[in-house]
Amino acid sequence: MIELDLNLSYLAKHFQIAPTKLAQYKNKSIQEILEEEVKSGNLQALAFASSISDPNQLAKLFSLANYCNRFLIIKELEPDTLTKILEKLPT
């Protein structure tokens, strides 16, 4: 499983979350914070949530044009996930 290491200060800056509201999220996962922000109408959170569900946008987000980044991500995949991905790649 690939995990993203995002801290609360990054989320506050990227999603423009006020420090008082951010304190409410201290025990929540990134997914839970995203869901709460999307529900509250945070357009930056909505755009981010949309982009991570689109493979092309996700590739841009993680700079997958760089082969080193691709390798680092691929080497962390579980074998069954890697097999599923490889089946979808063009030959």
PyMOL Python script that loads the backbone (N, CA, C, O; Angstrom):
from pymol import cmd

cmd.read_pdbstr("""\
ATOM      1  N   MET A   1       0.845  -1.182   0.000  1.00  0.00           N
ATOM      2  CA  MET A   1       0.000   0.000   0.000  1.00  0.00           C
ATOM      3  C   MET A   1       0.888   1.241   0.000  1.00  0.00           C
ATOM      4  O   MET A   1       1.870   1.313   0.739  1.00  0.00           O
ATOM      5  N   ILE A   2       0.538   2.202  -0.823  1.00  0.00           N
ATOM      6  CA  ILE A   2       1.282   3.457  -0.879  1.00  0.00           C
ATOM      7  C   ILE A   2       0.621   4.431   0.068  1.00  0.00           C
ATOM      8  O   ILE A   2      -0.597   4.605   0.039  1.00  0.00           O
ATOM      9  N   GLU A   3       1.415   5.065   0.905  1.00  0.00           N
ATOM     10  CA  GLU A   3       0.890   6.043   1.839  1.00  0.00           C
ATOM     11  C   GLU A   3       1.473   7.404   1.516  1.00  0.00           C
ATOM     12  O   GLU A   3       2.651   7.521   1.178  1.00  0.00           O
ATOM     13  N   LEU A   4       0.653   8.422   1.619  1.00  0.00           N
ATOM     14  CA  LEU A   4       1.113   9.780   1.421  1.00  0.00           C
ATOM     15  C   LEU A   4       1.422  10.384   2.778  1.00  0.00           C
ATOM     16  O   LEU A   4       0.611  10.309   3.702  1.00  0.00           O
ATOM     17  N   ASP A   5       2.585  10.974   2.892  1.00  0.00           N
ATOM     18  CA  ASP A   5       2.961  11.618   4.131  1.00  0.00           C
ATOM     19  C   ASP A   5       2.680  13.110   3.989  1.00  0.00           C
ATOM     20  O   ASP A   5       3.522  13.871   3.513  1.00  0.00           O
ATOM     21  N   LEU A   6       1.505  13.509   4.402  1.00  0.00           N
ATOM     22  CA  LEU A   6       1.115  14.908   4.351  1.00  0.00           C
ATOM     23  C   LEU A   6       0.901  15.387   5.772  1.00  0.00           C
ATOM     24  O   LEU A   6       0.240  14.714   6.564  1.00  0.00           O
ATOM     25  N   ASN A   7       1.449  16.532   6.099  1.00  0.00           N
ATOM     26  CA  ASN A   7       1.210  17.036   7.439  1.00  0.00           C
ATOM     27  C   ASN A   7       0.106  18.084   7.418  1.00  0.00           C
ATOM     28  O   ASN A   7      -0.300  18.556   6.356  1.00  0.00           O
ATOM     29  N   LEU A   8      -0.362  18.433   8.580  1.00  0.00           N
ATOM     30  CA  LEU A   8      -1.496  19.342   8.675  1.00  0.00           C
ATOM     31  C   LEU A   8      -1.167  20.732   8.156  1.00  0.00           C
ATOM     32  O   LEU A   8      -2.051  21.414   7.637  1.00  0.00           O
ATOM     33  N   SER A   9       0.082  21.170   8.280  1.00  0.00           N
ATOM     34  CA  SER A   9       0.426  22.496   7.774  1.00  0.00           C
ATOM     35  C   SER A   9       0.321  22.539   6.251  1.00  0.00           C
ATOM     36  O   SER A   9      -0.078  23.556   5.684  1.00  0.00           O
ATOM     37  N   TYR A  10       0.682  21.428   5.580  1.00  0.00           N
ATOM     38  CA  TYR A  10       0.529  21.350   4.128  1.00  0.00           C
ATOM     39  C   TYR A  10      -0.948  21.452   3.761  1.00  0.00           C
ATOM     40  O   TYR A  10      -1.321  22.199   2.856  1.00  0.00           O
ATOM     41  N   LEU A  11      -1.777  20.701   4.466  1.00  0.00           N
ATOM     42  CA  LEU A  11      -3.210  20.731   4.183  1.00  0.00           C
ATOM     43  C   LEU A  11      -3.794  22.117   4.427  1.00  0.00           C
ATOM     44  O   LEU A  11      -4.615  22.596   3.645  1.00  0.00           O
ATOM     45  N   ALA A  12      -3.372  22.754   5.507  1.00  0.00           N
ATOM     46  CA  ALA A  12      -3.874  24.090   5.818  1.00  0.00           C
ATOM     47  C   ALA A  12      -3.540  25.064   4.700  1.00  0.00           C
ATOM     48  O   ALA A  12      -4.375  25.872   4.294  1.00  0.00           O
ATOM     49  N   LYS A  13      -2.313  24.977   4.208  1.00  0.00           N
ATOM     50  CA  LYS A  13      -1.879  25.880   3.141  1.00  0.00           C
ATOM     51  C   LYS A  13      -2.569  25.538   1.823  1.00  0.00           C
ATOM     52  O   LYS A  13      -3.103  26.422   1.154  1.00  0.00           O
ATOM     53  N   HIS A  14      -2.559  24.269   1.451  1.00  0.00           N
ATOM     54  CA  HIS A  14      -3.085  23.845   0.154  1.00  0.00           C
ATOM     55  C   HIS A  14      -4.598  23.991   0.044  1.00  0.00           C
ATOM     56  O   HIS A  14      -5.114  24.356  -1.012  1.00  0.00           O
ATOM     57  N   PHE A  15      -5.299  23.710   1.120  1.00  0.00           N
ATOM     58  CA  PHE A  15      -6.758  23.764   1.104  1.00  0.00           C
ATOM     59  C   PHE A  15      -7.317  25.005   1.800  1.00  0.00           C
ATOM     60  O   PHE A  15      -8.531  25.153   1.940  1.00  0.00           O
ATOM     61  N   GLN A  16      -6.424  25.890   2.233  1.00  0.00           N
ATOM     62  CA  GLN A  16      -6.815  27.125   2.903  1.00  0.00           C
ATOM     63  C   GLN A  16      -7.758  26.865   4.077  1.00  0.00           C
ATOM     64  O   GLN A  16      -8.855  27.417   4.157  1.00  0.00           O
ATOM     65  N   ILE A  17      -7.293  26.005   4.983  1.00  0.00           N
ATOM     66  CA  ILE A  17      -8.071  25.663   6.181  1.00  0.00           C
ATOM     67  C   ILE A  17      -7.585  26.538   7.331  1.00  0.00           C
ATOM     68  O   ILE A  17      -6.385  26.615   7.594  1.00  0.00           O
ATOM     69  N   ALA A  18      -8.502  27.185   8.001  1.00  0.00           N
ATOM     70  CA  ALA A  18      -8.171  28.053   9.133  1.00  0.00           C
ATOM     71  C   ALA A  18      -7.569  27.229  10.272  1.00  0.00           C
ATOM     72  O   ALA A  18      -7.958  26.079  10.478  1.00  0.00           O
ATOM     73  N   PRO A  19      -6.607  27.822  11.022  1.00  0.00           N
ATOM     74  CA  PRO A  19      -5.980  27.093  12.138  1.00  0.00           C
ATOM     75  C   PRO A  19      -6.978  26.573  13.169  1.00  0.00           C
ATOM     76  O   PRO A  19      -6.786  25.490  13.721  1.00  0.00           O
ATOM     77  N   THR A  20      -8.036  27.327  13.433  1.00  0.00           N
ATOM     78  CA  THR A  20      -9.034  26.864  14.411  1.00  0.00           C
ATOM     79  C   THR A  20      -9.757  25.619  13.912  1.00  0.00           C
ATOM     80  O   THR A  20     -10.035  24.699  14.681  1.00  0.00           O
ATOM     81  N   LYS A  21     -10.057  25.600  12.623  1.00  0.00           N
ATOM     82  CA  LYS A  21     -10.726  24.430  12.045  1.00  0.00           C
ATOM     83  C   LYS A  21      -9.755  23.262  11.946  1.00  0.00           C
ATOM     84  O   LYS A  21     -10.142  22.108  12.125  1.00  0.00           O
ATOM     85  N   LEU A  22      -8.501  23.565  11.663  1.00  0.00           N
ATOM     86  CA  LEU A  22      -7.481  22.531  11.535  1.00  0.00           C
ATOM     87  C   LEU A  22      -7.305  21.759  12.843  1.00  0.00           C
ATOM     88  O   LEU A  22      -7.042  20.556  12.829  1.00  0.00           O
ATOM     89  N   ALA A  23      -7.447  22.443  13.950  1.00  0.00           N
ATOM     90  CA  ALA A  23      -7.315  21.792  15.265  1.00  0.00           C
ATOM     91  C   ALA A  23      -8.371  20.704  15.451  1.00  0.00           C
ATOM     92  O   ALA A  23      -8.141  19.732  16.172  1.00  0.00           O
ATOM     93  N   GLN A  24      -9.519  20.862  14.808  1.00  0.00           N
ATOM     94  CA  GLN A  24     -10.581  19.856  14.902  1.00  0.00           C
ATOM     95  C   GLN A  24     -10.215  18.576  14.162  1.00  0.00           C
ATOM     96  O   GLN A  24     -10.780  17.515  14.429  1.00  0.00           O
ATOM     97  N   TYR A  25      -9.270  18.676  13.231  1.00  0.00           N
ATOM     98  CA  TYR A  25      -8.900  17.545  12.395  1.00  0.00           C
ATOM     99  C   TYR A  25      -7.688  16.765  12.907  1.00  0.00           C
ATOM    100  O   TYR A  25      -7.236  15.841  12.232  1.00  0.00           O
ATOM    101  N   LYS A  26      -7.160  17.101  14.055  1.00  0.00           N
ATOM    102  CA  LYS A  26      -5.877  16.527  14.485  1.00  0.00           C
ATOM    103  C   LYS A  26      -5.875  15.009  14.602  1.00  0.00           C
ATOM    104  O   LYS A  26      -4.813  14.400  14.470  1.00  0.00           O
ATOM    105  N   ASN A  27      -6.993  14.387  14.840  1.00  0.00           N
ATOM    106  CA  ASN A  27      -7.041  12.926  14.968  1.00  0.00           C
ATOM    107  C   ASN A  27      -7.697  12.244  13.771  1.00  0.00           C
ATOM    108  O   ASN A  27      -8.069  11.073  13.848  1.00  0.00           O
ATOM    109  N   LYS A  28      -7.839  12.977  12.663  1.00  0.00           N
ATOM    110  CA  LYS A  28      -8.492  12.420  11.483  1.00  0.00           C
ATOM    111  C   LYS A  28      -7.465  12.080  10.417  1.00  0.00           C
ATOM    112  O   LYS A  28      -6.376  12.652  10.367  1.00  0.00           O
ATOM    113  N   SER A  29      -7.840  11.133   9.566  1.00  0.00           N
ATOM    114  CA  SER A  29      -6.977  10.761   8.443  1.00  0.00           C
ATOM    115  C   SER A  29      -7.099  11.810   7.338  1.00  0.00           C
ATOM    116  O   SER A  29      -8.006  12.642   7.351  1.00  0.00           O
ATOM    117  N   ILE A  30      -6.173  11.755   6.389  1.00  0.00           N
ATOM    118  CA  ILE A  30      -6.218  12.666   5.252  1.00  0.00           C
ATOM    119  C   ILE A  30      -7.547  12.494   4.503  1.00  0.00           C
ATOM    120  O   ILE A  30      -8.175  13.475   4.105  1.00  0.00           O
ATOM    121  N   GLN A  31      -7.960  11.249   4.318  1.00  0.00           N
ATOM    122  CA  GLN A  31      -9.220  10.967   3.616  1.00  0.00           C
ATOM    123  C   GLN A  31     -10.396  11.598   4.355  1.00  0.00           C
ATOM    124  O   GLN A  31     -11.273  12.197   3.733  1.00  0.00           O
ATOM    125  N   GLU A  32     -10.417  11.467   5.669  1.00  0.00           N
ATOM    126  CA  GLU A  32     -11.511  12.037   6.454  1.00  0.00           C
ATOM    127  C   GLU A  32     -11.521  13.562   6.362  1.00  0.00           C
ATOM    128  O   GLU A  32     -12.583  14.176   6.258  1.00  0.00           O
ATOM    129  N   ILE A  33     -10.338  14.167   6.400  1.00  0.00           N
ATOM    130  CA  ILE A  33     -10.244  15.625   6.282  1.00  0.00           C
ATOM    131  C   ILE A  33     -10.749  16.067   4.918  1.00  0.00           C
ATOM    132  O   ILE A  33     -11.528  17.015   4.809  1.00  0.00           O
ATOM    133  N   LEU A  34     -10.296  15.368   3.872  1.00  0.00           N
ATOM    134  CA  LEU A  34     -10.763  15.700   2.512  1.00  0.00           C
ATOM    135  C   LEU A  34     -12.280  15.620   2.418  1.00  0.00           C
ATOM    136  O   LEU A  34     -12.922  16.525   1.883  1.00  0.00           O
ATOM    137  N   GLU A  35     -12.851  14.542   2.936  1.00  0.00           N
ATOM    138  CA  GLU A  35     -14.304  14.360   2.876  1.00  0.00           C
ATOM    139  C   GLU A  35     -15.037  15.480   3.601  1.00  0.00           C
ATOM    140  O   GLU A  35     -16.032  16.004   3.101  1.00  0.00           O
ATOM    141  N   GLU A  36     -14.540  15.847   4.789  1.00  0.00           N
ATOM    142  CA  GLU A  36     -15.159  16.925   5.564  1.00  0.00           C
ATOM    143  C   GLU A  36     -15.077  18.251   4.812  1.00  0.00           C
ATOM    144  O   GLU A  36     -16.046  19.008   4.767  1.00  0.00           O
ATOM    145  N   GLU A  37     -13.923  18.524   4.226  1.00  0.00           N
ATOM    146  CA  GLU A  37     -13.745  19.779   3.499  1.00  0.00           C
ATOM    147  C   GLU A  37     -14.603  19.833   2.240  1.00  0.00           C
ATOM    148  O   GLU A  37     -15.157  20.881   1.910  1.00  0.00           O
ATOM    149  N   VAL A  38     -14.714  18.714   1.541  1.00  0.00           N
ATOM    150  CA  VAL A  38     -15.573  18.677   0.350  1.00  0.00           C
ATOM    151  C   VAL A  38     -17.027  18.925   0.762  1.00  0.00           C
ATOM    152  O   VAL A  38     -17.739  19.682   0.103  1.00  0.00           O
ATOM    153  N   LYS A  39     -17.466  18.285   1.853  1.00  0.00           N
ATOM    154  CA  LYS A  39     -18.837  18.483   2.344  1.00  0.00           C
ATOM    155  C   LYS A  39     -19.105  19.932   2.714  1.00  0.00           C
ATOM    156  O   LYS A  39     -20.213  20.436   2.531  1.00  0.00           O
ATOM    157  N   SER A  40     -18.068  20.606   3.243  1.00  0.00           N
ATOM    158  CA  SER A  40     -18.251  21.999   3.661  1.00  0.00           C
ATOM    159  C   SER A  40     -18.121  22.979   2.496  1.00  0.00           C
ATOM    160  O   SER A  40     -18.250  24.189   2.680  1.00  0.00           O
ATOM    161  N   GLY A  41     -17.866  22.450   1.294  1.00  0.00           N
ATOM    162  CA  GLY A  41     -17.817  23.310   0.114  1.00  0.00           C
ATOM    163  C   GLY A  41     -16.446  23.861  -0.230  1.00  0.00           C
ATOM    164  O   GLY A  41     -16.347  24.819  -0.996  1.00  0.00           O
ATOM    165  N   ASN A  42     -15.388  23.282   0.315  1.00  0.00           N
ATOM    166  CA  ASN A  42     -14.032  23.739   0.016  1.00  0.00           C
ATOM    167  C   ASN A  42     -13.670  23.330  -1.417  1.00  0.00           C
ATOM    168  O   ASN A  42     -13.480  22.149  -1.706  1.00  0.00           O
ATOM    169  N   LEU A  43     -13.579  24.318  -2.301  1.00  0.00           N
ATOM    170  CA  LEU A  43     -13.346  24.036  -3.713  1.00  0.00           C
ATOM    171  C   LEU A  43     -11.969  23.443  -3.986  1.00  0.00           C
ATOM    172  O   LEU A  43     -11.822  22.624  -4.893  1.00  0.00           O
ATOM    173  N   GLN A  44     -10.947  23.848  -3.209  1.00  0.00           N
ATOM    174  CA  GLN A  44      -9.615  23.270  -3.389  1.00  0.00           C
ATOM    175  C   GLN A  44      -9.616  21.785  -3.035  1.00  0.00           C
ATOM    176  O   GLN A  44      -8.995  20.982  -3.730  1.00  0.00           O
ATOM    177  N   ALA A  45     -10.301  21.423  -1.971  1.00  0.00           N
ATOM    178  CA  ALA A  45     -10.393  20.017  -1.573  1.00  0.00           C
ATOM    179  C   ALA A  45     -11.165  19.214  -2.613  1.00  0.00           C
ATOM    180  O   ALA A  45     -10.813  18.073  -2.913  1.00  0.00           O
ATOM    181  N   LEU A  46     -12.213  19.811  -3.157  1.00  0.00           N
ATOM    182  CA  LEU A  46     -13.005  19.142  -4.185  1.00  0.00           C
ATOM    183  C   LEU A  46     -12.168  18.902  -5.438  1.00  0.00           C
ATOM    184  O   LEU A  46     -12.223  17.821  -6.024  1.00  0.00           O
ATOM    185  N   ALA A  47     -11.396  19.901  -5.851  1.00  0.00           N
ATOM    186  CA  ALA A  47     -10.539  19.753  -7.030  1.00  0.00           C
ATOM    187  C   ALA A  47      -9.483  18.680  -6.793  1.00  0.00           C
ATOM    188  O   ALA A  47      -9.195  17.889  -7.691  1.00  0.00           O
ATOM    189  N   PHE A  48      -8.899  18.644  -5.586  1.00  0.00           N
ATOM    190  CA  PHE A  48      -7.894  17.638  -5.263  1.00  0.00           C
ATOM    191  C   PHE A  48      -8.504  16.250  -5.266  1.00  0.00           C
ATOM    192  O   PHE A  48      -7.924  15.317  -5.822  1.00  0.00           O
ATOM    193  N   ALA A  49      -9.672  16.104  -4.647  1.00  0.00           N
ATOM    194  CA  ALA A  49     -10.337  14.805  -4.602  1.00  0.00           C
ATOM    195  C   ALA A  49     -10.652  14.320  -6.012  1.00  0.00           C
ATOM    196  O   ALA A  49     -10.527  13.132  -6.309  1.00  0.00           O
ATOM    197  N   SER A  50     -11.060  15.245  -6.877  1.00  0.00           N
ATOM    198  CA  SER A  50     -11.350  14.880  -8.268  1.00  0.00           C
ATOM    199  C   SER A  50     -10.084  14.474  -9.001  1.00  0.00           C
ATOM    200  O   SER A  50     -10.093  13.529  -9.791  1.00  0.00           O
ATOM    201  N   SER A  51      -8.987  15.193  -8.739  1.00  0.00           N
ATOM    202  CA  SER A  51      -7.747  14.913  -9.466  1.00  0.00           C
ATOM    203  C   SER A  51      -7.144  13.565  -9.088  1.00  0.00           C
ATOM    204  O   SER A  51      -6.521  12.914  -9.926  1.00  0.00           O
ATOM    205  N   ILE A  52      -7.318  13.140  -7.846  1.00  0.00           N
ATOM    206  CA  ILE A  52      -6.719  11.857  -7.467  1.00  0.00           C
ATOM    207  C   ILE A  52      -7.532  10.670  -7.952  1.00  0.00           C
ATOM    208  O   ILE A  52      -7.080   9.528  -7.867  1.00  0.00           O
ATOM    209  N   SER A  53      -8.737  10.932  -8.464  1.00  0.00           N
ATOM    210  CA  SER A  53      -9.509   9.832  -9.031  1.00  0.00           C
ATOM    211  C   SER A  53      -9.290   9.707 -10.541  1.00  0.00           C
ATOM    212  O   SER A  53      -9.755   8.747 -11.156  1.00  0.00           O
ATOM    213  N   ASP A  54      -8.587  10.670 -11.140  1.00  0.00           N
ATOM    214  CA  ASP A  54      -8.270  10.647 -12.568  1.00  0.00           C
ATOM    215  C   ASP A  54      -6.809  10.228 -12.739  1.00  0.00           C
ATOM    216  O   ASP A  54      -5.914  10.950 -12.298  1.00  0.00           O
ATOM    217  N   PRO A  55      -6.544   9.077 -13.370  1.00  0.00           N
ATOM    218  CA  PRO A  55      -5.162   8.593 -13.506  1.00  0.00           C
ATOM    219  C   PRO A  55      -4.211   9.598 -14.165  1.00  0.00           C
ATOM    220  O   PRO A  55      -3.042   9.683 -13.788  1.00  0.00           O
ATOM    221  N   ASN A  56      -4.701  10.351 -15.137  1.00  0.00           N
ATOM    222  CA  ASN A  56      -3.835  11.336 -15.797  1.00  0.00           C
ATOM    223  C   ASN A  56      -3.451  12.467 -14.850  1.00  0.00           C
ATOM    224  O   ASN A  56      -2.299  12.899 -14.820  1.00  0.00           O
ATOM    225  N   GLN A  57      -4.409  12.936 -14.090  1.00  0.00           N
ATOM    226  CA  GLN A  57      -4.124  13.996 -13.122  1.00  0.00           C
ATOM    227  C   GLN A  57      -3.235  13.485 -11.994  1.00  0.00           C
ATOM    228  O   GLN A  57      -2.359  14.200 -11.508  1.00  0.00           O
ATOM    229  N   LEU A  58      -3.470  12.252 -11.587  1.00  0.00           N
ATOM    230  CA  LEU A  58      -2.659  11.653 -10.539  1.00  0.00           C
ATOM    231  C   LEU A  58      -1.210  11.519 -10.983  1.00  0.00           C
ATOM    232  O   LEU A  58      -0.290  11.744 -10.196  1.00  0.00           O
ATOM    233  N   ALA A  59      -1.009  11.156 -12.228  1.00  0.00           N
ATOM    234  CA  ALA A  59       0.349  11.053 -12.766  1.00  0.00           C
ATOM    235  C   ALA A  59       1.048  12.402 -12.723  1.00  0.00           C
ATOM    236  O   ALA A  59       2.229  12.481 -12.386  1.00  0.00           O
ATOM    237  N   LYS A  60       0.322  13.469 -13.065  1.00  0.00           N
ATOM    238  CA  LYS A  60       0.909  14.811 -12.996  1.00  0.00           C
ATOM    239  C   LYS A  60       1.211  15.191 -11.556  1.00  0.00           C
ATOM    240  O   LYS A  60       2.266  15.754 -11.264  1.00  0.00           O
ATOM    241  N   LEU A  61       0.286  14.884 -10.658  1.00  0.00           N
ATOM    242  CA  LEU A  61       0.445  15.230  -9.249  1.00  0.00           C
ATOM    243  C   LEU A  61       1.710  14.610  -8.658  1.00  0.00           C
ATOM    244  O   LEU A  61       2.437  15.270  -7.916  1.00  0.00           O
ATOM    245  N   PHE A  62       1.970  13.361  -8.980  1.00  0.00           N
ATOM    246  CA  PHE A  62       3.132  12.675  -8.434  1.00  0.00           C
ATOM    247  C   PHE A  62       4.365  12.765  -9.339  1.00  0.00           C
ATOM    248  O   PHE A  62       5.354  12.063  -9.129  1.00  0.00           O
ATOM    249  N   SER A  63       4.292  13.627 -10.332  1.00  0.00           N
ATOM    250  CA  SER A  63       5.421  13.835 -11.256  1.00  0.00           C
ATOM    251  C   SER A  63       5.911  12.513 -11.833  1.00  0.00           C
ATOM    252  O   SER A  63       7.104  12.213 -11.803  1.00  0.00           O
ATOM    253  N   LEU A  64       4.982  11.734 -12.354  1.00  0.00           N
ATOM    254  CA  LEU A  64       5.340  10.415 -12.857  1.00  0.00           C
ATOM    255  C   LEU A  64       6.069  10.461 -14.189  1.00  0.00           C
ATOM    256  O   LEU A  64       6.470   9.419 -14.709  1.00  0.00           O
ATOM    257  N   ALA A  65       6.246  11.645 -14.747  1.00  0.00           N
ATOM    258  CA  ALA A  65       7.063  11.756 -15.949  1.00  0.00           C
ATOM    259  C   ALA A  65       8.530  11.485 -15.600  1.00  0.00           C
ATOM    260  O   ALA A  65       9.324  11.106 -16.461  1.00  0.00           O
ATOM    261  N   ASN A  66       8.872  11.680 -14.345  1.00  0.00           N
ATOM    262  CA  ASN A  66      10.228  11.427 -13.881  1.00  0.00           C
ATOM    263  C   ASN A  66      10.356   9.940 -13.542  1.00  0.00           C
ATOM    264  O   ASN A  66       9.637   9.439 -12.678  1.00  0.00           O
ATOM    265  N   TYR A  67      11.264   9.235 -14.216  1.00  0.00           N
ATOM    266  CA  TYR A  67      11.374   7.783 -14.028  1.00  0.00           C
ATOM    267  C   TYR A  67      11.752   7.396 -12.606  1.00  0.00           C
ATOM    268  O   TYR A  67      11.370   6.321 -12.143  1.00  0.00           O
ATOM    269  N   CYS A  68      12.489   8.242 -11.905  1.00  0.00           N
ATOM    270  CA  CYS A  68      12.841   7.922 -10.508  1.00  0.00           C
ATOM    271  C   CYS A  68      11.587   7.892  -9.630  1.00  0.00           C
ATOM    272  O   CYS A  68      11.441   7.010  -8.783  1.00  0.00           O
ATOM    273  N   ASN A  69      10.691   8.848  -9.830  1.00  0.00           N
ATOM    274  CA  ASN A  69       9.444   8.866  -9.062  1.00  0.00           C
ATOM    275  C   ASN A  69       8.597   7.640  -9.376  1.00  0.00           C
ATOM    276  O   ASN A  69       8.022   7.024  -8.478  1.00  0.00           O
ATOM    277  N   ARG A  70       8.527   7.292 -10.658  1.00  0.00           N
ATOM    278  CA  ARG A  70       7.748   6.103 -11.034  1.00  0.00           C
ATOM    279  C   ARG A  70       8.307   4.858 -10.355  1.00  0.00           C
ATOM    280  O   ARG A  70       7.554   4.047  -9.816  1.00  0.00           O
ATOM    281  N   PHE A  71       9.623   4.710 -10.381  1.00  0.00           N
ATOM    282  CA  PHE A  71      10.253   3.539  -9.790  1.00  0.00           C
ATOM    283  C   PHE A  71       9.973   3.467  -8.288  1.00  0.00           C
ATOM    284  O   PHE A  71       9.633   2.403  -7.769  1.00  0.00           O
ATOM    285  N   LEU A  72      10.116   4.589  -7.595  1.00  0.00           N
ATOM    286  CA  LEU A  72       9.896   4.597  -6.145  1.00  0.00           C
ATOM    287  C   LEU A  72       8.467   4.199  -5.786  1.00  0.00           C
ATOM    288  O   LEU A  72       8.243   3.514  -4.788  1.00  0.00           O
ATOM    289  N   ILE A  73       7.514   4.624  -6.590  1.00  0.00           N
ATOM    290  CA  ILE A  73       6.120   4.262  -6.327  1.00  0.00           C
ATOM    291  C   ILE A  73       5.873   2.798  -6.676  1.00  0.00           C
ATOM    292  O   ILE A  73       5.264   2.066  -5.896  1.00  0.00           O
ATOM    293  N   ILE A  74       6.337   2.374  -7.835  1.00  0.00           N
ATOM    294  CA  ILE A  74       6.106   1.003  -8.281  1.00  0.00           C
ATOM    295  C   ILE A  74       6.728  -0.012  -7.334  1.00  0.00           C
ATOM    296  O   ILE A  74       6.138  -1.062  -7.078  1.00  0.00           O
ATOM    297  N   LYS A  75       7.899   0.283  -6.819  1.00  0.00           N
ATOM    298  CA  LYS A  75       8.558  -0.692  -5.936  1.00  0.00           C
ATOM    299  C   LYS A  75       7.823  -0.874  -4.610  1.00  0.00           C
ATOM    300  O   LYS A  75       8.071  -1.847  -3.898  1.00  0.00           O
ATOM    301  N   GLU A  76       6.921   0.052  -4.269  1.00  0.00           N
ATOM    302  CA  GLU A  76       6.150  -0.056  -3.036  1.00  0.00           C
ATOM    303  C   GLU A  76       4.809  -0.783  -3.222  1.00  0.00           C
ATOM    304  O   GLU A  76       4.117  -1.072  -2.245  1.00  0.00           O
ATOM    305  N   LEU A  77       4.451  -1.074  -4.463  1.00  0.00           N
ATOM    306  CA  LEU A  77       3.167  -1.726  -4.723  1.00  0.00           C
ATOM    307  C   LEU A  77       3.174  -3.184  -4.283  1.00  0.00           C
ATOM    308  O   LEU A  77       4.197  -3.867  -4.343  1.00  0.00           O
ATOM    309  N   GLU A  78       2.023  -3.634  -3.848  1.00  0.00           N
ATOM    310  CA  GLU A  78       1.840  -5.044  -3.527  1.00  0.00           C
ATOM    311  C   GLU A  78       1.872  -5.837  -4.836  1.00  0.00           C
ATOM    312  O   GLU A  78       1.460  -5.312  -5.871  1.00  0.00           O
ATOM    313  N   PRO A  79       2.345  -7.074  -4.820  1.00  0.00           N
ATOM    314  CA  PRO A  79       2.433  -7.870  -6.058  1.00  0.00           C
ATOM    315  C   PRO A  79       1.118  -7.987  -6.822  1.00  0.00           C
ATOM    316  O   PRO A  79       1.113  -7.900  -8.050  1.00  0.00           O
ATOM    317  N   ASP A  80       0.002  -8.183  -6.116  1.00  0.00           N
ATOM    318  CA  ASP A  80      -1.277  -8.317  -6.828  1.00  0.00           C
ATOM    319  C   ASP A  80      -1.697  -7.003  -7.485  1.00  0.00           C
ATOM    320  O   ASP A  80      -2.271  -7.011  -8.574  1.00  0.00           O
ATOM    321  N   THR A  81      -1.417  -5.887  -6.837  1.00  0.00           N
ATOM    322  CA  THR A  81      -1.716  -4.572  -7.422  1.00  0.00           C
ATOM    323  C   THR A  81      -0.839  -4.324  -8.634  1.00  0.00           C
ATOM    324  O   THR A  81      -1.310  -3.840  -9.663  1.00  0.00           O
ATOM    325  N   LEU A  82       0.421  -4.653  -8.510  1.00  0.00           N
ATOM    326  CA  LEU A  82       1.357  -4.473  -9.610  1.00  0.00           C
ATOM    327  C   LEU A  82       0.930  -5.305 -10.817  1.00  0.00           C
ATOM    328  O   LEU A  82       1.006  -4.837 -11.953  1.00  0.00           O
ATOM    329  N   THR A  83       0.488  -6.520 -10.579  1.00  0.00           N
ATOM    330  CA  THR A  83       0.022  -7.386 -11.659  1.00  0.00           C
ATOM    331  C   THR A  83      -1.171  -6.763 -12.374  1.00  0.00           C
ATOM    332  O   THR A  83      -1.236  -6.781 -13.603  1.00  0.00           O
ATOM    333  N   LYS A  84      -2.111  -6.215 -11.614  1.00  0.00           N
ATOM    334  CA  LYS A  84      -3.289  -5.576 -12.212  1.00  0.00           C
ATOM    335  C   LYS A  84      -2.892  -4.374 -13.058  1.00  0.00           C
ATOM    336  O   LYS A  84      -3.446  -4.161 -14.137  1.00  0.00           O
ATOM    337  N   ILE A  85      -1.945  -3.597 -12.580  1.00  0.00           N
ATOM    338  CA  ILE A  85      -1.491  -2.424 -13.326  1.00  0.00           C
ATOM    339  C   ILE A  85      -0.772  -2.850 -14.596  1.00  0.00           C
ATOM    340  O   ILE A  85      -1.006  -2.290 -15.667  1.00  0.00           O
ATOM    341  N   LEU A  86       0.083  -3.820 -14.478  1.00  0.00           N
ATOM    342  CA  LEU A  86       0.857  -4.266 -15.655  1.00  0.00           C
ATOM    343  C   LEU A  86      -0.054  -4.821 -16.750  1.00  0.00           C
ATOM    344  O   LEU A  86       0.241  -4.678 -17.937  1.00  0.00           O
ATOM    345  N   GLU A  87      -1.152  -5.450 -16.355  1.00  0.00           N
ATOM    346  CA  GLU A  87      -2.108  -5.974 -17.341  1.00  0.00           C
ATOM    347  C   GLU A  87      -2.743  -4.871 -18.156  1.00  0.00           C
ATOM    348  O   GLU A  87      -3.137  -5.100 -19.300  1.00  0.00           O
ATOM    349  N   LYS A  88      -2.852  -3.676 -17.595  1.00  0.00           N
ATOM    350  CA  LYS A  88      -3.510  -2.559 -18.278  1.00  0.00           C
ATOM    351  C   LYS A  88      -2.559  -1.734 -19.137  1.00  0.00           C
ATOM    352  O   LYS A  88      -3.003  -0.903 -19.929  1.00  0.00           O
ATOM    353  N   LEU A  89      -1.271  -1.955 -18.990  1.00  0.00           N
ATOM    354  CA  LEU A  89      -0.306  -1.183 -19.766  1.00  0.00           C
ATOM    355  C   LEU A  89      -0.287  -1.645 -21.213  1.00  0.00           C
ATOM    356  O   LEU A  89      -0.415  -2.839 -21.486  1.00  0.00           O
ATOM    357  N   PRO A  90      -0.128  -0.698 -22.153  1.00  0.00           N
ATOM    358  CA  PRO A  90      -0.055  -1.098 -23.559  1.00  0.00           C
ATOM    359  C   PRO A  90       1.242  -1.863 -23.832  1.00  0.00           C
ATOM    360  O   PRO A  90       2.267  -1.622 -23.195  1.00  0.00           O
ATOM    361  N   THR A  91       1.177  -2.762 -24.765  1.00  0.00           N
ATOM    362  CA  THR A  91       2.379  -3.544 -25.106  1.00  0.00           C
ATOM    363  C   THR A  91       3.047  -3.028 -26.344  1.00  0.00           C
ATOM    364  O   THR A  91       4.068  -3.571 -26.767  1.00  0.00           O
TER     365      THR A  91
END
""", "prot")
cmd.dss("prot")
cmd.show_as("cartoon", "prot")
cmd.util.cbc("prot")
cmd.orient("prot")
